[in-house]
Amino acid sequence: MDLLLWLHIGFAIFTIGPLTAATMAAPRAIRNKNVPVLQNLQRMTRVYSFGSIGVLVFGVALGVVTGGGLLGQWYMTASMTLFIVAVVLIVIIDRDLRTAVRALSSDSAEDDAQVQNGRIAAISGLLAVIWLVILFLMVVPGP
């Protein structure tokens, strides 16, 4: 049980933090039209988003091993639901990052990826708030 807790916390620290930093750095790279940095941020977002699934997996495993109906608690259900919402938002951010890379890499001056810039900025801010709400729900209500 302790190992699962350590894995859950470790995955949360080492994947969600960098994922949030990468998504929040993307709008600046778009504004500066820095395609190589934007490509790296897109790659980082994809890698860390796949890694962040470990947070959910080890969290659910911890809830199952702990037993006692922990997964049925309202704050656990809310946290898992918010995590699924965050995954959907990450997919949207990844799509917009790919579109922005394509737009800035083309020779056409028509599309400067400003739509993606605004959407990525808004969604990454919302994503950071979701992570904070999940953290609050995991620490404060306690069984």
PASEBA-1860 file (N, C-alpha, C; in nm, 3 decimals):
! residues 143
1> MDLLLWLH> 0.082/-0.120/0.000/0.000/0.000/0.000/0.087/0.126/0.000 ~ 0.196/0.124/0.077/0.285/0.240/0.080/0.349/0.264/-0.056 ~ 0.384/0.153/-0.125/0.443/0.166/-0.258/0.346/0.231/-0.355 ~ 0.220/0.191/-0.350/0.120/0.253/-0.438/0.103/0.401/-0.409 ~ 0.104/0.437/-0.281/0.093/0.578/-0.245/0.212/0.657/-0.298 ~ 0.333/0.600/-0.282/0.453/0.668/-0.333/0.449/0.681/-0.485 ~ 0.404/0.576/-0.553/0.394/0.583/-0.699/0.290/0.686/-0.742 ~ 0.178/0.690/-0.672/0.073/0.787/-0.703/0.125/0.930/-0.686
9> IGFAIFTI> 0.188/0.956/-0.575/0.241/1.090/-0.549/0.356/1.123/-0.644 ~ 0.443/1.026/-0.668/0.556/1.048/-0.760/0.510/1.080/-0.901 ~ 0.413/1.005/-0.951/0.360/1.034/-1.084/0.295/1.171/-1.087 ~ 0.225/1.207/-0.980/0.161/1.340/-0.976/0.265/1.451/-0.982 ~ 0.373/1.437/-0.908/0.475/1.541/-0.905/0.552/1.549/-1.037 ~ 0.595/1.432/-1.085/0.686/1.431/-1.199/0.619/1.430/-1.335 ~ 0.487/1.423/-1.341/0.420/1.433/-1.471/0.326/1.553/-1.480 ~ 0.247/1.575/-1.377/0.148/1.683/-1.385/0.213/1.821/-1.378
17> GPLTAATM> 0.316/1.835/-1.296/0.387/1.963/-1.289/0.449/2.003/-1.422 ~ 0.532/1.917/-1.483/0.590/1.951/-1.613/0.485/1.965/-1.723 ~ 0.379/1.886/-1.717/0.271/1.897/-1.816/0.208/2.035/-1.809 ~ 0.180/2.081/-1.690/0.121/2.214/-1.672/0.217/2.323/-1.717 ~ 0.344/2.310/-1.684/0.443/2.409/-1.726/0.456/2.414/-1.878 ~ 0.454/2.299/-1.943/0.467/2.295/-2.089/0.347/2.358/-2.158 ~ 0.227/2.329/-2.108/0.109/2.386/-2.172/0.101/2.537/-2.149 ~ 0.148/2.583/-2.034/0.141/2.726/-2.006/0.252/2.804/-2.077
25> AAPRAIRN> 0.358/2.736/-2.121/0.466/2.802/-2.194/0.436/2.812/-2.344 ~ 0.343/2.732/-2.392/0.313/2.728/-2.536/0.266/2.862/-2.593 ~ 0.177/2.937/-2.526/0.133/3.064/-2.586/0.248/3.162/-2.614 ~ 0.348/3.164/-2.528/0.461/3.253/-2.552/0.539/3.210/-2.676 ~ 0.556/3.080/-2.693/0.626/3.029/-2.812/0.547/3.061/-2.939 ~ 0.415/3.056/-2.930/0.333/3.091/-3.046/0.345/3.240/-3.076 ~ 0.337/3.323/-2.974/0.349/3.468/-2.997/0.484/3.504/-3.057 ~ 0.590/3.436/-3.014/0.724/3.463/-3.067/0.751/3.392/-3.198
33> KNVPVLQN> 0.653/3.311/-3.243/0.666/3.233/-3.366/0.792/3.146/-3.364 ~ 0.819/3.088/-3.250/0.936/3.003/-3.229/0.893/2.857/-3.249 ~ 0.901/2.812/-3.374/0.851/2.679/-3.410/0.929/2.566/-3.342 ~ 1.065/2.570/-3.338/1.135/2.459/-3.270/1.096/2.444/-3.122 ~ 1.082/2.554/-3.052/1.040/2.547/-2.912/0.897/2.494/-2.903 ~ 0.812/2.538/-2.991/0.673/2.492/-2.992/0.665/2.342/-3.021 ~ 0.749/2.293/-3.110/0.752/2.150/-3.138/0.797/2.072/-3.014 ~ 0.898/2.124/-2.944/0.942/2.058/-2.821/0.834/2.060/-2.713
41> LQRMTRVY> 0.763/2.172/-2.702/0.655/2.181/-2.604/0.542/2.084/-2.638 ~ 0.515/2.068/-2.767/0.413/1.973/-2.809/0.454/1.831/-2.773 ~ 0.580/1.797/-2.798/0.631/1.664/-2.765/0.627/1.642/-2.613 ~ 0.669/1.743/-2.537/0.665/1.732/-2.390/0.522/1.713/-2.341 ~ 0.430/1.787/-2.398/0.290/1.776/-2.357/0.239/1.635/-2.381 ~ 0.272/1.580/-2.496/0.225/1.445/-2.529/0.286/1.341/-2.434 ~ 0.417/1.348/-2.412/0.485/1.250/-2.327/0.434/1.257/-2.184 ~ 0.428/1.378/-2.129/0.384/1.392/-1.990/0.236/1.362/-1.972
49> SFGSIGVL> 0.156/1.385/-2.077/0.014/1.352/-2.064/-0.006/1.201/-2.058 ~ 0.072/1.125/-2.136/0.063/0.979/-2.125/0.113/0.934/-1.989 ~ 0.217/0.998/-1.938/0.268/0.963/-1.806/0.171/0.996/-1.694 ~ 0.092/1.101/-1.713/-0.001/1.141/-1.607/-0.115/1.042/-1.588 ~ -0.136/0.955/-1.685/-0.236/0.850/-1.667/-0.197/0.760/-1.549 ~ -0.067/0.751/-1.521/-0.020/0.675/-1.406/-0.075/0.728/-1.274 ~ -0.100/0.856/-1.267/-0.158/0.914/-1.145/-0.295/0.852/-1.120 ~ -0.376/0.847/-1.223/-0.510/0.790/-1.209/-0.502/0.640/-1.180
57> VFGVALGV> -0.416/0.569/-1.252/-0.405/0.425/-1.235/-0.363/0.389/-1.093 ~ -0.255/0.454/-1.045/-0.208/0.421/-0.910/-0.302/0.474/-0.803 ~ -0.373/0.582/-0.831/-0.472/0.632/-0.735/-0.589/0.536/-0.720 ~ -0.638/0.484/-0.833/-0.748/0.387/-0.827/-0.700/0.258/-0.761 ~ -0.578/0.214/-0.796/-0.522/0.093/-0.732/-0.510/0.112/-0.581 ~ -0.468/0.229/-0.541/-0.457/0.259/-0.397/-0.593/0.254/-0.330 ~ -0.694/0.308/-0.398/-0.830/0.304/-0.343/-0.884/0.164/-0.332 ~ -0.851/0.079/-0.427/-0.898/-0.060/-0.424/-0.828/-0.137/-0.312
65> VTGGGLLG> -0.697/-0.119/-0.301/-0.620/-0.191/-0.199/-0.660/-0.146/-0.059 ~ -0.682/-0.017/-0.043/-0.719/0.037/0.087/-0.855/-0.018/0.131 ~ -0.945/-0.031/0.035/-1.077/-0.087/0.065/-1.161/0.008/0.149 ~ -1.261/-0.046/0.214/-1.345/0.035/0.301/-1.434/0.133/0.227 ~ -1.457/0.111/0.097/-1.543/0.200/0.021/-1.484/0.336/-0.006 ~ -1.351/0.346/-0.005/-1.285/0.474/-0.026/-1.318/0.531/-0.164 ~ -1.325/0.443/-0.265/-1.355/0.493/-0.401/-1.497/0.545/-0.413 ~ -1.585/0.508/-0.321/-1.723/0.554/-0.324/-1.744/0.688/-0.256
73> QWYMTASM> -1.642/0.741/-0.195/-1.654/0.872/-0.128/-1.676/0.981/-0.233 ~ -1.749/1.085/-0.197/-1.784/1.189/-0.292/-1.660/1.261/-0.346 ~ -1.562/1.285/-0.263/-1.444/1.359/-0.308/-1.357/1.275/-0.401 ~ -1.359/1.143/-0.386/-1.286/1.056/-0.478/-1.354/1.056/-0.615 ~ -1.486/1.047/-0.613/-1.561/1.049/-0.738/-1.541/1.182/-0.810 ~ -1.547/1.291/-0.734/-1.527/1.423/-0.794/-1.385/1.436/-0.850 ~ -1.286/1.386/-0.780/-1.147/1.394/-0.827/-1.126/1.315/-0.954 ~ -1.180/1.195/-0.959/-1.165/1.113/-1.080/-1.239/1.174/-1.199
81> TLFIVAVV> -1.354/1.232/-1.173/-1.429/1.299/-1.280/-1.352/1.419/-1.332 ~ -1.297/1.499/-1.241/-1.217/1.614/-1.283/-1.092/1.569/-1.360 ~ -1.035/1.457/-1.321/-0.918/1.406/-1.392/-0.955/1.370/-1.536 ~ -1.069/1.307/-1.555/-1.114/1.273/-1.691/-1.140/1.400/-1.772 ~ -1.198/1.502/-1.709/-1.218/1.631/-1.777/-1.082/1.690/-1.816 ~ -0.984/1.680/-1.727/-0.850/1.731/-1.757/-0.787/1.657/-1.874 ~ -0.809/1.526/-1.882/-0.755/1.449/-1.995/-0.815/1.497/-2.126 ~ -0.945/1.524/-2.127/-1.010/1.576/-2.248/-0.952/1.712/-2.286
89> LIVIIDRD> -0.928/1.797/-2.187/-0.869/1.928/-2.214/-0.727/1.915/-2.269 ~ -0.652/1.817/-2.219/-0.517/1.795/-2.270/-0.520/1.752/-2.415 ~ -0.618/1.670/-2.451/-0.633/1.630/-2.592/-0.661/1.751/-2.679 ~ -0.745/1.842/-2.632/-0.774/1.965/-2.707/-0.648/2.050/-2.720 ~ -0.572/2.063/-2.613/-0.447/2.140/-2.618/-0.350/2.077/-2.717 ~ -0.338/1.945/-2.716/-0.248/1.878/-2.809/-0.290/1.903/-2.953 ~ -0.419/1.897/-2.980/-0.468/1.926/-3.115/-0.434/2.069/-3.156 ~ -0.454/2.164/-3.066/-0.424/2.303/-3.098/-0.273/2.326/-3.115
97> LRTAVRAL> -0.192/2.255/-3.038/-0.047/2.266/-3.055/-0.004/2.215/-3.193 ~ -0.061/2.102/-3.236/-0.029/2.051/-3.370/-0.072/2.150/-3.477 ~ -0.189/2.208/-3.462/-0.238/2.307/-3.559/-0.148/2.430/-3.560 ~ -0.106/2.476/-3.444/-0.019/2.594/-3.436/0.116/2.566/-3.500 ~ 0.172/2.448/-3.477/0.300/2.413/-3.540/0.285/2.413/-3.691 ~ 0.176/2.352/-3.740/0.152/2.348/-3.884/0.135/2.489/-3.941 ~ 0.060/2.574/-3.870/0.035/2.709/-3.919/0.163/2.793/-3.921 ~ 0.242/2.783/-3.818/0.364/2.863/-3.811/0.475/2.807/-3.899
105> SSDSAEDD> 0.468/2.679/-3.934/0.570/2.619/-4.020/0.544/2.646/-4.168 ~ 0.422/2.681/-4.202/0.389/2.704/-4.343/0.445/2.839/-4.388 ~ 0.461/2.851/-4.518/0.514/2.975/-4.576/0.408/3.084/-4.583 ~ 0.283/3.047/-4.568/0.173/3.141/-4.575/0.172/3.231/-4.452 ~ 0.156/3.359/-4.475/0.152/3.455/-4.365/0.009/3.478/-4.316 ~ -0.088/3.409/-4.376/-0.228/3.429/-4.340/-0.259/3.386/-4.197 ~ -0.216/3.266/-4.160/-0.250/3.212/-4.029/-0.131/3.224/-3.936 ~ -0.146/3.304/-3.832/-0.037/3.320/-3.736/-0.068/3.250/-3.603
113> AQVQNGRI> -0.165/3.158/-3.605/-0.201/3.072/-3.492/-0.251/3.150/-3.371 ~ -0.309/3.266/-3.392/-0.360/3.344/-3.279/-0.481/3.279/-3.213 ~ -0.562/3.210/-3.294/-0.679/3.140/-3.237/-0.631/3.031/-3.142 ~ -0.533/2.953/-3.188/-0.478/2.848/-3.103/-0.409/2.906/-2.981 ~ -0.344/3.018/-2.998/-0.275/3.084/-2.887/-0.373/3.116/-2.774 ~ -0.483/3.178/-2.807/-0.582/3.214/-2.706/-0.647/3.092/-2.642 ~ -0.679/2.994/-2.726/-0.744/2.874/-2.674/-0.650/2.796/-2.582 ~ -0.523/2.782/-2.622/-0.426/2.710/-2.538/-0.406/2.783/-2.406
121> AAISGLLA> -0.397/2.915/-2.411/-0.378/2.993/-2.289/-0.496/2.975/-2.194 ~ -0.617/2.981/-2.247/-0.736/2.968/-2.162/-0.749/2.827/-2.105 ~ -0.730/2.727/-2.190/-0.748/2.590/-2.144/-0.637/2.548/-2.048 ~ -0.514/2.594/-2.071/-0.406/2.556/-1.979/-0.426/2.622/-1.842 ~ -0.482/2.742/-1.839/-0.516/2.804/-1.711/-0.624/2.726/-1.639 ~ -0.727/2.684/-1.713/-0.833/2.603/-1.655/-0.778/2.469/-1.607 ~ -0.686/2.412/-1.682/-0.624/2.285/-1.645/-0.548/2.298/-1.513 ~ -0.476/2.407/-1.496/-0.404/2.429/-1.370/-0.500/2.441/-1.252
129> VIWLVILF> -0.613/2.506/-1.273/-0.713/2.518/-1.167/-0.772/2.380/-1.134 ~ -0.796/2.300/-1.236/-0.849/2.164/-1.212/-0.751/2.083/-1.129 ~ -0.620/2.092/-1.162/-0.521/2.018/-1.083/-0.522/2.064/-0.938 ~ -0.537/2.195/-0.916/-0.540/2.246/-0.778/-0.665/2.200/-0.703 ~ -0.778/2.195/-0.772/-0.901/2.147/-0.708/-0.886/1.999/-0.671 ~ -0.827/1.920/-0.761/-0.804/1.779/-0.730/-0.712/1.765/-0.610 ~ -0.606/1.844/-0.606/-0.515/1.841/-0.491/-0.589/1.875/-0.362 ~ -0.672/1.978/-0.367/-0.751/2.017/-0.251/-0.842/1.901/-0.207
137> LMVVPGP> -0.907/1.838/-0.303/-0.998/1.728/-0.269/-0.924/1.606/-0.213 ~ -0.799/1.588/-0.251/-0.724/1.474/-0.201/-0.668/1.500/-0.062 ~ -0.648/1.626/-0.026/-0.584/1.657/0.101/-0.684/1.694/0.210 ~ -0.778/1.780/0.179/-0.864/1.838/0.281/-0.974/1.747/0.333 ~ -1.063/1.691/0.247/-1.177/1.618/0.305/-1.137/1.498/0.388 ~ -1.037/1.425/0.348/-0.989/1.310/0.425/-1.098/1.223/0.484 ~ -1.077/1.094/0.489/-1.181/1.004/0.541/-1.196/1.011/0.691
END
